[in-house]
Amino acid sequence: MKKYIYTVLSAAVLGFSACSEDTMDTINKDNAHPSPEIVSAKFQLTDAIMSTGFTTVSGAYAWYVSSLTEQEFGSGNNQLMKAELRNSQEWAASTTFNNEWNGTYGNLMNIRQIISKTTDGVSKGEKDIQGIAQVLEVINFGILTDMHGDIPYCEAVKGQEVLQPKIDSQKDVYAGLMTTIDAAIANLTEAAASNMNNAGEQDIVFKGDASKWLATAYAVKARYLLHQSAVDASAVAKAKEAAEKAVELGFNGCEITEFNGVTCDNPWSAYVWSRYYTGSSATVAKLMEPTGDPRLFLYGVGAVFEPGDAEGAKISACEDYPAWYNLGSQPIHLFSVSELYFILAECQLRSGEDATDAFKTAVAASVDEIYSWFDEDGGGEAFAESLGTPDLKAVFEQKYLAQCVDEQVETYNDIRRVEAMGEKYINLTNPNNVQSGINRWPYCLPYGNSSVISNPYVKEAYGDGTYIYTKKTWINGGK
C-alpha cells in the first residue's frame, strides 16, 4: 500500500515539474502573435510613413520653429508663449523636444528593421520596399541632424546591442545620408524597371508605385545636397542635377492624405484645435500685402500679431490663425511640389540661369493647392505671372510664404543656411531674439531628455543646454 502511495506521489511531483517547466517556457513570450522576424516588411511600412508625417515633419519641431521663422505666432499663455518671448529655459530644456526625439528614433528603429528584412530576412529581394524605407530614413535622420546638429547616427537604433550610442559629427551624418539616398535610388530604379509592387495599400502615399518613390528620392537628394551649399561649393550643381531628374520623372509631391480610405486629421489642425497656441504673424502678412497675394485672404483671416507681442502671446485661446488649419483634411507634406521647384529655381539662379519657369511653377503650385482644399480657384498661375522674373530674394520670399502651411522646418534650415552664406532674405523682427546683448534665437535645438539622462555622450554635449545660442551646426557655418 505504501509503495502504491509513493508511486502516485512521485508521478504527481513529476507531472507538476513538467507542467511547471512548460509554463516557464511561455512566460514573457507573446505566443498569441507571430514573431516579428517572420512578419513581412510591408506591414511595418504604413507606420513608418505615418510616424514620419505626424511626429517628425509636423510635430513640435515645426510648431516651435514656426515662431523662430515668424511664419506663425506663438500664443496660448503657455509653452508657445514662452517660445514666442524667447524664454531661454523653454528653448534650452531637454524636455522640450523629447517626444519628437524619442518618436523619430523609434521610427528609425522600425525603418531599419524594414531595411534589414528586405536585405536578408523574410522580405529579402523586395527592392521597392527597401528603397522606400531608405528614403524615409534619410528624411528622419535628415531632420534630426538639421534640428540638433551632431547626433547619434552610426551606433544609433541598434537596440540592446548599443544602449549608449556615441555622437557623430553632422558632416559624417550627411555623408551617410548621401550614401543612403543613392542606395534608395538604385533600389527604386530596379524596382520601377520591373514594375515591382510589394507594398500595395500598405504604402499610404503612392500605393506601392516605385516610379513615384524614385522621383521622390531624387527630390530628397536635391534637398539634402542644397543644405550643404554653405560648406560645399559643388553642392548647388549636384542639387540642380537631382532636382531636374525629379522633374523629369514627374515628381508631383509626396504627401499623406488618407489612411484606409479615411481622411487623416492633419497634425497641425489637431494641434491648433486642442491647444490654440498658434496665431497669424504680421511678418507673413506684410510680405503678402504688396503683391496682392491671394493667400493673404486665408492666412490673415483675423488679427495678425507682431512677432514678440507679449500681450498677444498671453491670449489663452487664440482664434486668429490661418484658415487652412480649420480644415483638418489638408495633406501632410513629406515633400511638396513647390519645394522642389523652389530648389530648382535657386540652383538655376546661382548657376547664372533663368529661373522664371521653375519659380512660377513653384508659386502657382502653392497657391492652387491651398485654394483647392476650399474647392476654389486661387488663380495661382496669374499671380505667379504677376511677380515677373525672379531674383534670389523673390525665390526665398515666395518659398517662405509657401512653407507657412506645414514646412516650417525647411524654412528654419533656409534662414540659417543663407546666413552662413553671407546672405539675408527674410527680415526677422521679434525683439526678443536678442536680450541684454545676448543672442536668444537658437542656432539649433536641444537634445531629448531621455538621452541626456541615460547617454553620457549626449549628456556631455548637452551641458546646460545653452549651447543652442552659440553653437552653429556644420551645414550652417559651424564645426
N, C-alpha and C positions, 0 to 999 in steps of 0.2 A: 504493500500500500504506500509506504513512504517513498519507495522507488518510483512509483507512478506519479506521486505528487511532485517529486523533484524533477521528473522528466517534463511534466506540464509546465512547471515554473521556468525551467530552462528554455523551453520553446517560447514561452511568453516573453522572457527577457530578450531572447534573440530577435523575436518579432518586433519588440519595441525599439531595439537597437537599429534594426534595418530600416524601420519606419522613420526613426529619428535621422538617420543618415540621408534617406531620400528627401526628407523635408529640408535638411540643411543644403542639399543640392539646389533647391529652388529659392532659397532666401536671397533677397536683394537682386533678384533677376526678374525682368519683365517677360514672363512666359506667355502673356496674352497677345503680344505683338511680335512681328518678325524682327530679327536682329537688324540693326541699322546697316550692317555691311551688305545685306542682301537686298536692300531696298533700292530700286532704280534711281539714278541721279536726277532724273526728270522731276521726281516728286519733291525734291528739295529746291527746285528752280523757282517755283512760284514765291516762296517765302524770301528767297534771295533777292528777287526783283522788288517785291513789296517793301521789304525792310530798307532797301536802298532808297526808295522813294520817300517813305514815311519817316525814317529815323535819321538818315544821313543827309539827304538832299533838302528836305523840308522840315526838319526838326529845329531844335534850339539853335543850331549853328546859324540857320537862315534868319530865325526870329531875332536873335541878338545882333548879328552883323547888319541887319537892315537898319538898325539905329546908328551904327557906325557909318554906314554909307549914306544915311539920311534919306533912304528910299521909303522908309516908314518911320513913324514917330512912336517912341516907347512911352506907354502910359500905364494906367491901372493902379497907381499908388502902391506898387509892389516891385517885383523883380525888374520889369522893363522900365519902370520909373527910374529905378536906380541905374539901369543901363543907360538910359537917356541922359541922366545927370552925371554920367561917368563916375559913378561911385567906385572907387578903386578896389574895395573889398569885393563887390559884386562881380567885377570883371576878373579879378585875380584869384578868386576862390576855386579850389579844385573840385568843389561840388557843383559849380555852375553848369558845366558841360559833361558831368559824369554819366548821365543817361545816354547821351549820344556817343561818348567814348566807349562805353560798355556795349551799347547796341551795335555800333559799327564793327567793333572787333568780334562780337558774337556772330554777326552776319558773315564776316570774313572767315570765321571758322567753318560755317556752313558752306560757303563758296569753295574753300579749299578742299572740303570733303567731296564736293561735286567734281572738282578737277581730278582728285585722286581716283575716284570711282571710274571716271572716263579715261584715265590713263592706264590703270592696271587694276581694275576692280569689276564690279558687277555690270557696269555700263561701258566697259572698255571698247574703244573704237568709235564712240559717239562724238565725233569731232564737232558737230554743231553745238551740242550742249556744253562741251568743253570750251569752245570759243566764246559762247555767251557768258559763261562763268568767268572767263578771263577778262572780258570787257567789264563785267560788274566788279571784279577785283580791282581793276585799275581805277574805276570811279570811286570806290570806297576807300582804298588806300590813298588815292589822289586827294580826296577831300580831307582825310585825316592829316596828311602831311602839309597840305595847304593851310589848314587851320592851326596846327600845332607845331609845325616845323620838324625838328628831329623827332622821330618816333620809333617804337619797337617795330621792326619790319622782318628782317631775316629770321629771327628766332621767334617771331610772334605767331599766334594761333596754332601752336603745336600741342596744346592741351597739357596733360600731365608730364609730357616729355621735357618741356621747358616752362616752368612756372614763373620765372622771373627773367623774361627776355631782355636782352641789352637794347640800348637805343642806337639806332643807325642815323647817320647824317642824312639830311634831306637830299643832298647830292646823290648819295648812294640809293636812297629810296627812288628818286626819279630815274636813275639808271635802271632799276628793277622794273619800274612802270613801263619804260620803253621796251624792255625785253618782253614783258608780258603782253603788251598790246600787239607787238609784232607776231608773237605766238598765236594770239587770238585771230589775227588777220590770216595767218597761214591755215589755221584750222577751219575758219569760216569760208575761206576761198575754196578749200577742198570740199566742204560740206555743200556749199552753194552749187558747185560744178556738178555734183551728183544728185542734186535735189533732195538732200538728206533732211529729214524732219523727224527727229525722235522726241521732240518736246511737245509738239501739238498744243493742246489747250493749256498745258501747264505753263507755257510761255504767255503771260498775260499782256505782253506788249505786241509781239509780232506773230503770235500763234505758231512759232517754230520756223518762221521764214528766215533761213540762213542768209539770204542775199540782203535782207534789210538789216540784219545784225552786222553784216560785213560793212555796209555803208556807215552804220553807227560806229563801228570800230575805227574807221578812218577819221570820222568826226572827233571821236575821243582822242585819237592820236594827235590831231591838229590842236586840240585844246591844250594838252599837256606839253606839246612842243612849244607852243606860243608862250606858255607860262615861263619858259626858260629864256625868253628873249633878252632879259636884262643881264644874263650871265653867259649866254652862248650866241655869238654873232651869226651862226648858221641856222639858228632856230626858226627865224622868220621864213626863210626859203623852204625849210623842211615842213613847216606848218602849212605853208601855202600849197605845197605839193599834196599833202594829206587832205587838206580841205577840198582841193579840186577833185581829188579821187572820190571823196564822199559825194560831191555834187554829181560827178559822172555816174556814180552808182545809184543815183536817185534818192539820196537821203531826204526824208520828209518828216523828220522829228522822231524822237524816241521818248514816249510818254506812257503813263499808266492812266487808263480811262475807266476801266471796269474790271471786276473780278467775278467769274462765273455768271456773266450776263447782267450783273448788278452794278450800277454806277457806284464808284468808290466815293466816300466822303473825303474831300480834299483836306489834308492835314492843316493847311493854313486856315481854311474855313472853320474847322473844328477848334483850332486854337483861338481864333477870334471870338467865336460864339461862346466858348466856355470861359474865357478869361477877359476879353475886351481890353487887351493890353496893347492894341495897335491903332494908330491914327494916321491920317494922311499928312505928309510932310510938305512944308512950303518950298523946300528945295526942289522937289519934283514939279510942283505946280508952276513955279517961276521959270523952269526950263520949258514947260509945255505951252505957256501962255503966248510968248512972242510968235510962235509958228502956227498958232491955231490948232494945236494938236487935238485930234478928235478923242483921244484917250482921257483928256482932262475932265470931260463930262462924267466919266465913270470913276476916275481916280479921286478927284476933289469934290465928292458929292455933297459934303457938308463943310464944316470948318477945316482949314488946314493949319497945322501947328508949326511955328518956327522951331527949328531944332534947338533943344536945350530949354524950352519954355517950362519953367518949374511948375507953374500953375496948371498948365495943360497936362503935364506928366502925372499930376496928382489925381486927375479925374479917375474915379474908381471903376466906371463902366463907360469907356469911350465908345461912342457910336459914330464917330466921324472917320470912317475908314473906306478904302476903295470898294466900289460896288461889287466887283467880281468876287470878293470874299463871301458875299452873301449867297452866292450860287451853291457852293458845296460840290457841284458836279464838274467843275473845271478840272482838266487833266493835271497830273503831276509831271512836270518836265524833268526827265532824266537828262535830256539834251534837246533843246528846241531848234526848230528850223532857223529862227532868227540868229541864234548864237553862231551857228555855222557860217552864215553869210556875213555876219559882222567880223568874224575871224578872218574870212577870206578878204573882206574889204580892207581891214587893217593891214594884212600881209601885202596886198596889192599896192596900197599907198606907200608902205615902207620900202617896196621894191621899185618905186617910181612908175607904177602903172595906174591906169584909170580904174577907179573902183566904183563907178557910178552904178553899174548894173547890180553888183553884189550888194551895195548899200541900199538901193531901192527895194531889192528883193527882201532884205532883212527887215526894213521898216514896214513894208506892206504886210509881210507875214505876221509881224507882231500885232499891228492894228486890226487886221482882218480876223485873226484868230480870236482876239479878245471880244470883238463885236459878234463873232459867230456864236459865242456862248449865250448871247442875248437874242439870237436869231435875227440879227440886224446886219446891214452892210455898213462897215465902218469907212469905206472909201479909202482903203489903205494905199492903193496904187496911186490915186490922185494926190494924196497927202505926201507920199514919198517923192513923187514928181515935183511937188512944190518946193521941196528942200534943195533942189539943184545938185550941182556937182559937189561931192563931199571932200572935206579935208579930215585929218585925224580928229580934230576937235568935234566935228559933226558926227563922226563914227562913234566916238566914245560917249557923247551925249545921248545919241539915239539908242545905243546899246544899254546905257544906264537906265533909260526910260523903259525899254522893252523888258528889262530884267526886274522891274518893280513887282512883278506878279509873284514869282517864286524862285528866282535865280540870283538872289542877293549874294550868295556865296561867291559866285563868279565875279560880281561887281567888286566885292571886297578884294578879290585877287587882282583885278584890273587896277584898282586905285593904288595898291601897294606896288604893283609891277611898274606902272608908268612913272611913279615917283622914283623908283630905283633907276629908271632910265633918264631921269632929269626932266620929266615932263609932268604936266598937270592939266587935266581937262574938266574935272568936276570940282567946284568950289564948295568945300565943306564949311559950314558956318556955325556949328554948335560951339558956343563959347566955353563949354566945359571940357573941350578937347585938351586945353592947357589950363592948369590950375596952379597958381603961385609959381609960375615959370616952369612947372613940371609937366611933361607930356602925360596925358591920360587917355590917349587914343591908342588902343592896343595894336602892336605890330603882329601879334599872334594871339592865340587863345591858350589858356592854361590846361595842363594835363588833367585827366579824370582822377577823381579821388580814390577809386578802387586801386589804381596802380600806384598812386602817390603813397598810400599807406602799406602796400604789400610788396612793391618792387623797389629795391634800393637804388637801381639805376634811374628810375623815374623820380623817386623822392629827391635824389641829389640834384637832378636837372631842374626840378620844380622849385626847390628852396622855399621862399615865402610867397612865390607867385608873381612878385613884382617885376620879374624879368620880362614879362609881356610888354612892358612900356619902353624897354631899352634894346631888346634883342630882336633884330630883324632876321627873317628866315633866309636861307641861302638864295632862293629864286628872287628874293626881293632886296638883294644887296647885302645880306648878312653872310655869316660864315657857317 
